Amino acid sequence: MSRGLIAERARLSLFVVRRGARLITGRAHAHPLLRWQFAPVMADRLLIAPQDLRTADPTRGTELAAGRLAFAGKTMVCDGLSPFALTPASPEWAEVLTGFGWLRHLRAADTNQARAFARTAIEAWITQPAKWTDIGWRPDIVARRIISWLTHAPFVLADADPRFYRRFLRSLGRQVRYLRRTFSSLDDGLARLRALTALTCASLCLAGQIRILNAVGRRLTAELDRQVLPDGGHISRNPRALIDLLLDLLPLRTVFGARNVPPPDALSNAIDRMMPMLRFFRHGDGHFANFNGMGLTPPDLLATVLAYDDARGRPVSNAVHSGYQRLDAAGVMLMMDTGKPPPIAVSQEAHAGTLAFELSSGRHRIVVNCGLPAANRGNWRHFARGTAAHSTVTVADTSSYRFVSAAPLQRAIGAPVISGPDEVFSSREEDADGCRLWASHDGYAGRFGIMHERTVMLAADGRRLDGEDALLPARGRQLSARKPDDFAVRFHLHPSVRATKLTHRNGVMLMLANRDVWTFEGYDHEVQIEDSVYLASNEGPRRTQQIVIRGNARATPRVPWSFVQVDPAEARKLDRSYVEPELPL
């Protein structure tokens, strides 16, 4: 057995043992015999309610009040029953229902029927004989529910019966105590930070809870310092994590100010670091680049969060701690993943896209990664996480990362990354001609003895991107004839781009939605246009195309290529040299 495989199994075993220990401890604390033990003073009134920054839709609120529950791509109708008496359409549907984030839509509708439905649903949750093993008692769901109830309490409690008011606060206090005992069982990452945010918010918003603020605040400070990297990225390397975090942390900072309590320095510093990274990941059209679990960008939420950005300075270009590089020139932007896989505990959403890049010109994206859809992610996750779904090089049709694939293990621990590149190098140089970026990774070294090196050069005027992919022997050795060496260099195109092959077989013309024309040149390598799919679309998965160059590392270890913007007159000349145009997909 190779040393790499031994290390991989040891890493996975340690993760399983640690996760199992946390789950056992959490289940023990969640048991009804212990759930309400060591209860602090009961909250008797609500002092303040945090703001909800998430967008609300009054039309959805009206539908919810009528009993039509549309969550996570599934719709169920109450027909006068309690929502919690229904058999959930899916686990994701149950998570949204029991998290109560949908209260914001009822609040936006602001009708008597909407308020009555909200109270009825909360009353049903309080009085139902919920099993302690149900999804609704998972600590991460409890944290969501606490934040939702606190945020929308003014709407729910307006002119409420005093007995409902007392039951509401009593249940809220019990859930806070429960979360205090169980949050440490949560997996590392956003769920743990959200739980600490919920506890901190509750200690400020509920009477009689302020005494737990110091203890909870210390844990929140430690998690923020650990999870928010020095450049503002999140430890999971998922750009979406920044939006989700700020939607919780910004209202929390406001609550501190409303109670005249100084917020922890770690909270303010984390927010200040994350704001520039929001702009770092944005293309000219406002959408985020699709790296490491990022899918459809919620433009409404992003705009709301960015409204709190006071600096509005130029984003960083070298996010070395997060493992990303960004090149900008005259409205053209290239962003490349130059980082290692995140730690196994926060790698459930990580993608095998090291050295993949995305390219955009103005408000139009050209080269993309496939991303993830907004709904039904489980159907696409295996494909979307693979290297072939990214604009980079795939060797022997194999991903550069390895994920947990055994079905029993996936049911128990999900699908974290268990191996990937150990060494990822990147360097950049800027001069009057433009910006040059070198990067390499050894994700294929152990299995195939191949190092992947990628060099890109973006001209200062933004009209030309030159690149080269090299498949070289790892550690200075010769490539083994007994191991596969076939590779594919992929450039996935945005669905708005129309690609047509040129007659000389080594070139492609790309027509953008604004009629700008770019050409792709493979030089001595034949270029193919193949089908692809773009998942991060408002309309769901969409057919698109990809440019592919195939070869063998022993025969052609270096593949130069270029993207060049051409003038309209030159584009007309190219148009006469087309092969028969294909219908746009």
C-alpha positions as CSV (number, residue, x, y, z in Angstrom):
1,M,0.0,0.0,0.0
2,S,1.4,3.4,-1.0
3,R,2.3,6.0,1.6
4,G,-0.3,8.4,0.0
5,L,-3.1,5.8,0.4
6,I,-2.1,5.2,4.0
7,A,-2.1,8.9,4.8
8,E,-5.5,9.2,3.1
9,R,-7.0,6.5,5.2
10,A,-5.5,7.8,8.4
11,R,-6.9,11.3,7.7
12,L,-10.4,9.9,6.9
13,S,-10.3,7.6,10.0
14,L,-9.4,10.5,12.3
15,F,-12.2,12.6,10.8
16,V,-14.7,9.8,11.3
17,V,-13.7,9.2,14.9
18,R,-13.8,12.9,15.8
19,R,-17.2,13.5,14.1
20,G,-18.6,10.4,15.7
21,A,-17.5,11.6,19.2
22,R,-19.2,15.0,18.6
23,L,-22.4,13.4,17.4
24,I,-22.6,11.0,20.4
25,T,-22.0,13.9,22.8
26,G,-24.6,16.0,21.0
27,R,-27.2,13.3,21.0
28,A,-26.6,12.7,24.7
29,H,-27.1,16.3,25.5
30,A,-30.2,16.4,23.3
31,H,-31.9,13.6,25.0
32,P,-35.1,14.6,26.8
33,L,-33.7,13.6,30.2
34,L,-30.9,16.2,29.8
35,R,-32.3,18.7,27.3
36,W,-33.6,21.2,29.9
37,Q,-31.1,20.5,32.6
38,F,-29.1,23.3,34.2
39,A,-31.6,25.9,33.1
40,P,-30.7,29.5,33.6
41,V,-33.2,32.2,34.5
42,M,-36.2,32.1,32.1
43,A,-36.6,35.0,29.6
44,D,-39.7,36.9,30.4
45,R,-39.6,39.6,27.7
46,L,-38.1,40.5,24.4
47,L,-35.9,43.6,24.6
48,I,-34.9,44.1,21.0
49,A,-35.3,42.3,17.6
50,P,-32.4,42.1,15.1
51,Q,-32.9,43.1,11.5
52,D,-33.5,40.6,8.7
53,L,-31.3,41.4,5.7
54,R,-32.7,38.5,3.6
55,T,-35.1,39.6,0.8
56,A,-38.8,38.9,1.5
57,D,-41.5,38.3,-1.1
58,P,-45.1,39.4,-0.1
59,T,-46.5,37.2,-2.9
60,R,-44.9,34.1,-1.4
61,G,-46.2,35.3,2.0
62,T,-49.7,35.3,0.7
63,E,-49.2,31.8,-0.7
64,L,-47.8,30.5,2.6
65,A,-50.8,32.0,4.5
66,A,-53.1,30.1,2.2
67,G,-51.2,26.8,3.1
68,R,-49.1,26.4,0.0
69,L,-45.6,25.6,1.3
70,A,-43.0,25.8,-1.5
71,F,-39.5,25.0,-0.1
72,A,-36.4,23.6,-1.6
73,G,-38.0,23.0,-5.0
74,K,-40.9,21.0,-3.6
75,T,-44.5,22.2,-2.9
76,M,-46.9,20.8,-0.4
77,V,-50.4,22.1,0.7
78,C,-51.6,22.1,4.3
79,D,-55.3,22.0,3.7
80,G,-56.0,23.3,7.2
81,L,-53.5,20.9,8.8
82,S,-50.5,21.8,10.8
83,P,-47.4,22.1,8.6
84,F,-45.7,19.7,11.0
85,A,-48.3,17.1,10.5
86,L,-47.3,16.6,6.9
87,T,-44.8,14.1,5.7
88,P,-41.9,16.2,4.4
89,A,-41.4,16.2,0.7
90,S,-37.6,15.9,1.2
91,P,-35.1,16.4,4.0
92,E,-34.2,19.8,2.5
93,W,-37.9,20.7,2.6
94,A,-38.1,19.8,6.3
95,E,-35.0,21.8,7.1
96,V,-36.5,25.0,5.6
97,L,-39.8,24.4,7.3
98,T,-38.4,23.8,10.7
99,G,-35.9,26.7,10.3
100,F,-38.8,29.2,10.1
101,G,-36.8,31.5,7.7
102,W,-40.1,31.7,5.7
103,L,-41.5,34.0,8.4
104,R,-40.0,36.9,6.5
105,H,-42.3,36.4,3.6
106,L,-45.4,36.4,5.9
107,R,-44.1,39.6,7.5
108,A,-43.7,41.2,4.1
109,A,-47.3,40.2,3.3
110,D,-48.3,41.9,6.6
111,T,-52.0,40.7,6.6
112,N,-54.1,39.3,9.4
113,Q,-54.2,36.0,7.6
114,A,-50.3,36.0,7.3
115,R,-49.9,36.8,11.0
116,A,-52.5,34.2,12.0
117,F,-50.7,31.5,10.0
118,A,-47.4,32.5,11.6
119,R,-48.8,32.2,15.1
120,T,-50.5,28.9,14.3
121,A,-47.4,27.4,12.9
122,I,-45.3,28.5,15.9
123,E,-48.0,27.2,18.3
124,A,-48.0,23.9,16.5
125,W,-44.2,23.6,16.8
126,I,-44.3,24.4,20.5
127,T,-47.0,21.9,21.3
128,Q,-46.3,19.1,18.8
129,P,-44.8,15.9,20.2
130,A,-41.6,16.4,18.3
131,K,-39.0,13.6,18.6
132,W,-35.6,14.6,19.8
133,T,-34.1,12.9,16.8
134,D,-36.1,14.9,14.3
135,I,-34.4,17.2,11.8
136,G,-36.0,20.1,13.6
137,W,-33.8,19.4,16.7
138,R,-30.5,19.4,14.8
139,P,-28.4,22.1,16.4
140,D,-27.9,23.9,13.0
141,I,-31.7,24.0,12.5
142,V,-32.3,25.2,16.0
143,A,-29.8,28.0,15.4
144,R,-31.7,29.1,12.3
145,R,-35.0,28.9,14.1
146,I,-33.8,31.0,17.0
147,I,-32.6,33.8,14.7
148,S,-35.8,33.7,12.7
149,W,-38.0,33.8,15.8
150,L,-36.0,36.7,17.3
151,T,-36.0,38.6,14.0
152,H,-39.7,38.3,13.3
153,A,-41.0,38.4,16.9
154,P,-42.4,42.0,16.5
155,F,-44.6,40.8,13.6
156,V,-45.6,37.5,15.4
157,L,-46.3,39.0,18.8
158,A,-48.1,42.2,17.8
159,D,-51.4,42.3,19.7
160,A,-50.8,38.6,20.6
161,D,-52.6,36.9,23.5
162,P,-50.5,37.1,26.7
163,R,-50.5,33.3,27.0
164,F,-49.1,32.9,23.5
165,Y,-46.5,35.6,24.3
166,R,-45.4,33.6,27.4
167,R,-45.3,30.3,25.5
168,F,-43.3,31.9,22.7
169,L,-40.7,33.2,25.1
170,R,-40.6,30.1,27.1
171,S,-40.0,27.9,24.1
172,L,-37.4,30.4,22.8
173,G,-35.5,30.3,26.1
174,R,-35.6,26.5,26.1
175,Q,-34.2,26.3,22.5
176,V,-31.4,28.7,23.5
177,R,-30.5,26.5,26.4
178,Y,-30.6,23.4,24.2
179,L,-28.3,25.1,21.6
180,R,-25.8,26.1,24.3
181,R,-25.5,22.4,25.3
182,T,-25.3,21.0,21.7
183,F,-23.6,23.5,19.4
184,S,-20.2,21.9,20.0
185,S,-21.4,18.8,18.2
186,L,-21.9,20.7,15.0
187,D,-19.5,20.1,12.1
188,D,-16.8,22.8,11.6
189,G,-17.7,25.7,9.4
190,L,-20.7,27.9,8.8
191,A,-23.1,25.8,11.0
192,R,-21.0,26.3,14.1
193,L,-20.6,30.1,13.4
194,R,-24.3,30.5,12.9
195,A,-25.0,28.7,16.2
196,L,-22.7,31.0,18.1
197,T,-24.3,34.0,16.3
198,A,-27.7,32.8,17.4
199,L,-26.6,32.4,21.0
200,T,-24.9,35.8,21.0
201,C,-28.0,37.4,19.5
202,A,-30.3,35.7,22.0
203,S,-28.2,36.9,24.9
204,L,-28.6,40.5,23.8
205,C,-32.3,40.3,22.7
206,L,-33.8,38.4,25.6
207,A,-34.2,39.6,29.2
208,G,-32.2,37.6,31.7
209,Q,-29.7,36.2,29.2
210,I,-27.0,38.9,29.2
211,R,-24.9,37.0,31.7
212,I,-24.1,34.3,29.1
213,L,-22.8,37.0,26.7
214,N,-19.2,36.9,27.9
215,A,-18.8,33.1,27.6
216,V,-20.6,33.0,24.2
217,G,-18.7,36.0,23.0
218,R,-15.3,34.4,23.7
219,R,-16.3,31.3,21.6
220,L,-17.6,33.5,18.8
221,T,-14.4,35.5,18.8
222,A,-12.3,32.3,18.6
223,E,-14.4,30.9,15.7
224,L,-14.3,34.2,13.7
225,D,-10.5,34.4,14.1
226,R,-10.1,30.9,12.9
227,Q,-12.7,30.7,10.1
228,V,-12.3,34.1,8.5
229,L,-8.9,34.2,6.9
230,P,-6.6,37.2,7.0
231,D,-7.5,38.2,3.4
232,G,-11.3,38.0,4.2
233,G,-12.0,34.6,2.6
234,H,-13.7,31.7,4.5
235,I,-11.8,28.6,5.6
236,S,-14.1,26.5,3.3
237,R,-12.9,28.5,0.3
238,N,-16.6,28.8,-0.8
239,P,-17.4,32.3,-2.0
240,R,-21.1,31.9,-1.0
241,A,-20.0,31.5,2.6
242,L,-19.1,35.2,2.7
243,I,-22.7,36.2,1.8
244,D,-24.3,33.8,4.3
245,L,-21.9,34.9,7.1
246,L,-22.4,38.6,6.5
247,L,-26.2,38.2,6.5
248,D,-26.0,37.0,10.1
249,L,-23.0,39.1,11.3
250,L,-24.1,42.5,10.1
251,P,-27.5,42.4,12.1
252,L,-25.6,41.1,15.1
253,R,-23.2,44.1,15.1
254,T,-26.3,46.3,14.9
255,V,-27.8,44.6,17.9
256,F,-24.6,45.2,20.0
257,G,-24.9,48.9,19.2
258,A,-28.6,49.0,20.0
259,R,-27.9,47.6,23.5
260,N,-24.9,50.0,24.0
261,V,-22.6,47.0,24.3
262,P,-19.3,47.3,22.4
263,P,-19.1,44.5,19.8
264,P,-16.1,42.2,20.0
265,D,-13.1,43.4,17.9
266,A,-13.1,40.1,16.1
267,L,-16.6,40.7,14.8
268,S,-15.9,44.1,13.4
269,N,-12.5,43.0,12.0
270,A,-14.1,39.9,10.3
271,I,-16.7,42.1,8.6
272,D,-14.2,44.6,7.5
273,R,-12.0,41.8,6.0
274,M,-14.9,40.0,4.2
275,M,-16.4,43.1,2.5
276,P,-13.5,43.5,0.0
277,M,-13.6,39.8,-0.8
278,L,-17.2,40.2,-2.0
279,R,-15.9,42.5,-4.7
280,F,-13.0,40.1,-5.4
281,F,-15.3,37.3,-6.5
282,R,-17.6,39.4,-8.6
283,H,-17.6,39.5,-12.4
284,G,-18.7,42.6,-14.3
285,D,-22.3,41.3,-14.4
286,G,-22.4,41.1,-10.6
287,H,-22.3,37.3,-10.4
288,F,-19.7,35.4,-8.4
289,A,-17.2,33.1,-9.9
290,N,-18.2,29.4,-9.5
291,F,-15.5,28.0,-7.3
292,N,-15.8,25.4,-4.5
293,G,-19.5,25.1,-4.1
294,M,-20.6,28.5,-5.4
295,G,-23.6,28.3,-7.6
296,L,-26.3,30.8,-8.5
297,T,-25.5,34.2,-7.1
298,P,-28.4,35.9,-5.2
299,P,-28.1,39.4,-6.6
300,D,-30.7,40.8,-4.1
301,L,-28.8,39.5,-1.1
302,L,-25.4,40.5,-2.5
303,A,-26.7,44.1,-3.2
304,T,-28.1,44.3,0.4
305,V,-24.8,43.2,1.9
306,L,-22.7,45.5,-0.3
307,A,-24.8,48.4,0.8
308,Y,-23.1,48.1,4.2
309,D,-19.6,48.4,2.6
310,D,-18.3,51.8,3.6
311,A,-14.8,51.5,2.0
312,R,-15.8,50.5,-1.6
313,G,-12.2,50.4,-2.6
314,R,-10.6,48.3,-5.3
315,P,-10.7,44.6,-4.4
316,V,-7.4,42.8,-3.7
317,S,-5.8,40.9,-6.5
318,N,-3.8,38.4,-4.7
319,A,-5.9,36.5,-2.1
320,V,-3.0,34.3,-1.0
321,H,-4.6,33.0,2.2
322,S,-7.9,32.0,0.4
323,G,-6.0,30.6,-2.6
324,Y,-7.3,32.8,-5.4
325,Q,-5.7,35.1,-7.9
326,R,-7.4,37.9,-9.9
327,L,-6.1,39.7,-13.0
328,D,-7.8,42.9,-14.2
329,A,-7.2,44.9,-17.4
330,A,-9.4,47.4,-19.1
331,G,-12.7,45.8,-18.0
332,V,-11.5,42.2,-18.6
333,M,-11.2,40.0,-15.5
334,L,-9.6,36.6,-15.0
335,M,-9.9,34.7,-11.7
336,M,-8.0,31.5,-11.0
337,D,-8.2,29.0,-8.2
338,T,-4.6,28.6,-6.9
339,G,-5.3,27.0,-3.5
340,K,-5.2,23.6,-1.9
341,P,-8.3,21.7,-0.8
342,P,-9.8,23.1,2.4
343,P,-9.4,21.1,5.6
344,I,-11.4,17.9,5.6
345,A,-13.9,19.1,8.2
346,V,-15.0,22.0,6.0
347,S,-14.7,20.3,2.6
348,Q,-18.2,19.1,2.0
349,E,-18.8,21.7,-0.7
350,A,-15.2,21.8,-2.1
351,H,-14.6,21.2,-5.8
352,A,-11.7,19.7,-7.7
353,G,-10.9,22.9,-9.6
354,T,-7.3,23.8,-8.8
355,L,-5.9,26.0,-11.5
356,A,-9.3,26.4,-13.1
357,F,-10.1,30.0,-14.2
358,E,-13.1,32.1,-15.2
359,L,-12.9,35.0,-17.8
360,S,-15.2,37.9,-18.4
361,S,-15.2,41.0,-20.5
362,G,-17.2,43.9,-19.1
363,R,-20.6,42.6,-18.1
364,H,-20.3,39.4,-20.2
365,R,-18.8,36.2,-19.0
366,I,-16.8,34.1,-21.5
367,V,-15.1,31.2,-19.7
368,V,-16.8,29.7,-16.6
369,N,-16.9,26.7,-14.4
370,C,-20.2,24.7,-14.3
371,G,-21.1,25.6,-10.7
372,L,-24.1,24.2,-8.9
373,P,-27.9,24.7,-9.4
374,A,-30.0,26.4,-6.8
375,A,-32.3,23.4,-6.3
376,N,-31.9,19.6,-6.5
377,R,-28.2,19.9,-5.9
378,G,-27.9,16.3,-5.0
379,N,-28.6,15.2,-8.5
380,W,-25.7,17.2,-9.9
381,R,-23.2,17.3,-7.0
382,H,-21.0,14.4,-8.1
383,F,-20.6,15.8,-11.6
384,A,-20.2,19.4,-10.5
385,R,-17.4,18.7,-8.0
386,G,-15.3,16.8,-10.6
387,T,-12.3,18.4,-12.3
388,A,-14.0,17.9,-15.7
389,A,-16.7,20.4,-14.7
390,H,-14.0,23.1,-14.4
391,S,-12.0,25.1,-16.9
392,T,-8.7,23.4,-16.3
393,V,-6.8,20.2,-17.3
394,T,-8.1,16.7,-16.6
395,V,-5.7,13.8,-16.7
396,A,-7.0,10.3,-17.7
397,D,-10.6,11.6,-17.1
398,T,-9.9,11.6,-13.4
399,S,-10.4,14.4,-10.8
400,S,-7.4,15.9,-9.1
401,Y,-9.3,15.5,-5.8
402,R,-10.6,12.3,-4.2
403,F,-14.0,12.5,-2.4
404,V,-15.6,9.9,-0.1
405,S,-17.6,7.8,-2.5
406,A,-18.7,4.7,-0.5
407,A,-22.5,5.0,0.0
408,P,-22.5,3.9,3.7
409,L,-19.8,6.4,4.5
410,Q,-21.6,9.2,2.5
411,R,-24.7,8.6,4.5
412,A,-22.7,8.8,7.8
413,I,-20.3,11.7,7.1
414,G,-21.2,13.2,3.7
415,A,-18.6,13.5,0.9
416,P,-15.6,15.5,2.2
417,V,-12.3,15.7,0.3
418,I,-10.0,13.0,1.4
419,S,-7.0,13.8,-0.9
420,G,-5.9,16.4,-3.4
421,P,-2.9,18.6,-4.3
422,D,-0.4,18.8,-1.4
423,E,1.7,21.4,-3.2
424,V,0.2,24.3,-5.0
425,F,2.5,27.1,-6.2
426,S,1.5,30.5,-7.6
427,S,3.4,33.6,-8.5
428,R,2.5,36.8,-10.4
429,E,4.4,39.6,-12.1
430,E,3.0,42.9,-13.4
431,D,4.7,45.3,-15.8
432,A,3.7,47.7,-18.6
433,D,2.8,44.9,-20.9
434,G,0.3,43.3,-18.5
435,C,0.1,40.8,-15.7
436,R,1.6,37.3,-15.8
437,L,0.5,34.4,-13.5
438,W,2.3,31.1,-13.0
439,A,0.7,28.3,-11.0
440,S,1.2,24.5,-10.6
441,H,-0.3,21.7,-8.6
442,D,0.6,18.0,-7.8
443,G,-2.9,16.6,-7.7
444,Y,-2.0,14.0,-10.4
445,A,1.6,13.3,-9.2
446,G,0.7,10.3,-6.9
447,R,-1.5,8.5,-9.4
448,F,0.1,9.4,-12.8
449,G,3.4,11.0,-12.0
450,I,2.3,14.3,-13.6
451,M,2.6,17.9,-12.5
452,H,0.2,20.4,-14.0
453,E,1.6,23.9,-14.6
454,R,-0.5,26.7,-16.0
455,T,0.8,30.1,-17.2
456,V,-1.5,33.0,-18.2
457,M,-0.7,36.5,-19.4
458,L,-3.4,39.2,-19.6
459,A,-2.3,42.1,-21.8
460,A,-2.5,45.6,-20.3
461,D,-5.2,46.6,-22.8
462,G,-7.3,43.6,-21.9
463,R,-7.7,42.4,-25.5
464,R,-5.5,39.3,-25.3
465,L,-5.1,36.4,-22.9
466,D,-2.2,34.1,-23.7
467,G,-1.8,30.8,-21.8
468,E,0.0,27.5,-21.7
469,D,-0.7,24.3,-19.9
470,A,2.2,21.9,-19.2
471,L,2.0,18.3,-18.1
472,L,5.4,17.5,-16.8
473,P,7.0,14.6,-14.9
474,A,6.7,15.0,-11.2
475,R,9.8,15.4,-9.1
476,G,12.0,15.4,-12.2
477,R,11.3,11.8,-13.2
478,Q,10.3,10.5,-16.6
479,L,6.7,9.7,-17.3
480,S,6.0,6.0,-16.9
481,A,4.8,4.2,-20.0
482,R,2.7,2.0,-17.7
483,K,0.5,4.8,-16.5
484,P,-2.1,6.7,-18.5
485,D,-1.0,10.1,-19.8
486,D,-4.0,11.3,-21.8
487,F,-5.3,14.7,-20.9
488,A,-8.0,17.2,-21.8
489,V,-7.8,21.0,-21.5
490,R,-11.3,22.3,-21.0
491,F,-12.7,25.8,-21.3
492,H,-16.4,25.8,-20.4
493,L,-18.3,28.6,-22.1
494,H,-21.1,30.7,-20.6
495,P,-24.5,29.9,-22.3
496,S,-24.7,33.4,-23.7
497,V,-21.5,32.7,-25.8
498,R,-21.9,31.3,-29.3
499,A,-18.9,29.2,-30.4
500,T,-18.1,28.3,-34.0
501,K,-15.1,26.4,-35.3
502,L,-12.8,28.0,-37.9
503,T,-11.9,26.1,-41.0
504,H,-8.2,25.5,-40.0
505,R,-9.4,23.3,-37.0
506,N,-7.2,25.0,-34.5
507,G,-9.4,28.0,-33.9
508,V,-12.8,29.0,-32.6
509,M,-14.7,32.2,-32.9
510,L,-16.7,33.3,-29.9
511,M,-19.7,35.7,-30.2
512,L,-20.7,37.4,-27.0
513,A,-24.2,38.6,-26.2
514,N,-23.2,42.2,-26.9
515,R,-21.8,41.1,-30.4
516,D,-18.2,41.5,-29.3
517,V,-16.1,38.9,-31.0
518,W,-13.2,36.9,-29.4
519,T,-11.2,34.1,-31.0
520,F,-9.6,31.1,-29.3
521,E,-6.5,29.7,-30.9
522,G,-5.0,26.2,-30.0
523,Y,-2.0,26.7,-32.3
524,D,-0.6,23.3,-33.2
525,H,-3.4,21.4,-31.3
526,E,-6.7,20.5,-32.8
527,V,-9.6,22.1,-31.0
528,Q,-13.0,20.5,-30.5
529,I,-16.3,22.1,-29.5
530,E,-18.3,19.7,-27.2
531,D,-21.5,19.9,-25.2
532,S,-21.4,21.1,-21.7
533,V,-23.9,22.2,-19.0
534,Y,-24.1,25.4,-17.0
535,L,-25.7,24.7,-13.6
536,A,-25.5,28.2,-11.9
537,S,-28.3,29.7,-13.9
538,N,-31.6,31.4,-12.9
539,E,-33.4,29.0,-15.2
540,G,-31.7,25.9,-13.7
541,P,-29.2,23.8,-15.7
542,R,-28.7,25.0,-19.2
543,R,-27.0,23.5,-22.2
544,T,-23.8,25.2,-23.3
545,Q,-20.5,24.4,-25.0
546,Q,-16.9,23.8,-24.1
547,I,-13.7,24.1,-26.0
548,V,-11.6,21.0,-25.5
549,I,-8.0,20.2,-26.5
550,R,-6.9,16.6,-26.1
551,G,-3.5,15.1,-26.1
552,N,-0.9,12.8,-24.4
553,A,1.6,14.2,-22.0
554,R,4.5,12.1,-23.3
555,A,4.0,13.2,-26.9
556,T,2.8,16.8,-26.3
557,P,3.6,18.0,-22.8
558,R,2.9,21.7,-23.5
559,V,-0.3,23.2,-24.9
560,P,-0.2,26.9,-25.7
561,W,-3.5,28.7,-26.4
562,S,-4.9,32.2,-26.5
563,F,-8.1,34.3,-26.3
564,V,-8.0,37.4,-28.4
565,Q,-10.6,40.1,-28.9
566,V,-10.9,41.1,-32.5
567,D,-12.1,44.3,-34.2
568,P,-15.4,44.2,-36.1
569,A,-13.7,44.4,-39.5
570,E,-11.5,41.4,-38.6
571,A,-14.5,39.6,-37.3
572,R,-16.2,39.9,-40.7
573,K,-13.2,38.4,-42.4
574,L,-13.2,35.5,-40.0
575,D,-16.9,35.1,-40.6
576,R,-16.3,34.2,-44.3
577,S,-13.9,31.4,-43.2
578,Y,-16.4,29.6,-41.0
579,V,-17.5,26.1,-41.4
580,E,-21.2,25.6,-41.5
581,P,-22.4,27.3,-38.3
582,E,-24.0,25.1,-35.7
583,L,-27.3,26.0,-34.1
584,P,-26.8,27.8,-30.7
585,L,-27.6,25.5,-27.8
